[in-house]
Amino acid sequence: MDFEHADAVNQAIRLLSLRHRARAAALLAPLGLHPGQEALLLELARSGSMIQAQLSEALGCEPPSITLMTRKLEASGYIRREPAPSDKRASIVELTDSGKALVKQVKQLWCALAEETVTGLPAQTVAELPGILTTLTGNVDTRRPRQPTRPPARSRACLLSAGGVVVPGRWAGCGGCCGDGAGCGAE
């Protein structure tokens, strides 16, 4: 992928992320919620009660963020935390009746936000979008182990013509023999 295309992809993802979060914040504010809290409530509605460590894993958040969110949601009366019977250091989190009622409102807002976000896209694209976005998320998930990548093999002539100077992602002045198309004359 060339820089212009890479830049367009990265900018589109960045702007979508920023604007989606801002729009979600605006929709959640009248309910007294902040972005992230709705995801916690929806996860509890979907999966039932769980310990905070499980919530952290399910939401892809750091444990201190989950602790802060659960404290605020508990203070608002939407969830309750109780010590886990098997480990008194762990807390089991569950929705209260008030939290269950709030989840119904959050689901309506979430549907409205999704509809707003995909407006103008063909139905087939909308149907494929969750899979595409899940793949993109997995591609950049810092929690999954990575296979080390090796730079492409370089010819001795190419290395010499480039002076062995490493530039992120390529050898300076390297070209066709290495496949980056710049042309170093060693081919």
Secondary structure in CASP SS format (residue, H / E / C, confidence):
PFRMAT SS
TARGET T0000
AUTHOR 0000-0000-0000
METHOD secondary structure of the structure
MODEL  1
M C 1.00
D C 1.00
F H 1.00
E H 1.00
H H 1.00
A H 1.00
D H 1.00
A H 1.00
V H 1.00
N H 1.00
Q H 1.00
A H 1.00
I H 1.00
R H 1.00
L H 1.00
L H 1.00
S H 1.00
L H 1.00
R H 1.00
H H 1.00
R H 1.00
A H 1.00
R H 1.00
A H 1.00
A H 1.00
A H 1.00
L H 1.00
L H 1.00
A H 1.00
P H 1.00
L H 1.00
G C 1.00
L C 1.00
H C 1.00
P C 1.00
G C 1.00
Q H 1.00
E H 1.00
A H 1.00
L H 1.00
L H 1.00
L H 1.00
E H 1.00
L H 1.00
A H 1.00
R H 1.00
S H 1.00
G C 1.00
S C 1.00
M E 1.00
I E 1.00
Q H 1.00
A H 1.00
Q H 1.00
L H 1.00
S H 1.00
E H 1.00
A H 1.00
L H 1.00
G C 1.00
C C 1.00
E C 1.00
P H 1.00
P H 1.00
S H 1.00
I H 1.00
T H 1.00
L H 1.00
M H 1.00
T H 1.00
R H 1.00
K H 1.00
L H 1.00
E H 1.00
A H 1.00
S C 1.00
G C 1.00
Y C 1.00
I E 1.00
R E 1.00
R E 1.00
E E 1.00
P E 1.00
A C 1.00
P C 1.00
S C 1.00
D C 1.00
K C 1.00
R C 1.00
A C 1.00
S E 1.00
I E 1.00
V E 1.00
E E 1.00
L E 1.00
T C 1.00
D H 1.00
S H 1.00
G H 1.00
K H 1.00
A H 1.00
L H 1.00
V H 1.00
K H 1.00
Q H 1.00
V H 1.00
K H 1.00
Q H 1.00
L H 1.00
W H 1.00
C H 1.00
A H 1.00
L H 1.00
A H 1.00
E H 1.00
E H 1.00
T H 1.00
V H 1.00
T C 1.00
G C 1.00
L C 1.00
P C 1.00
A H 1.00
Q H 1.00
T H 1.00
V H 1.00
A H 1.00
E H 1.00
L H 1.00
P H 1.00
G H 1.00
I H 1.00
L H 1.00
T H 1.00
T H 1.00
L H 1.00
T H 1.00
G H 1.00
N H 1.00
V C 1.00
D C 1.00
T C 1.00
R C 1.00
R C 1.00
P C 1.00
R C 1.00
Q C 1.00
P C 1.00
T C 1.00
R C 1.00
P C 1.00
P C 1.00
A C 1.00
R C 1.00
S C 1.00
R H 1.00
A H 1.00
C H 1.00
L H 1.00
L H 1.00
S H 1.00
A H 1.00
G C 1.00
G C 1.00
V C 1.00
V E 1.00
V E 1.00
P C 1.00
G C 1.00
R E 1.00
W E 1.00
A C 1.00
G C 1.00
C C 1.00
G C 1.00
G H 1.00
C H 1.00
C H 1.00
G C 1.00
D C 1.00
G C 1.00
A C 1.00
G C 1.00
C C 1.00
G C 1.00
A C 1.00
E C 1.00
END
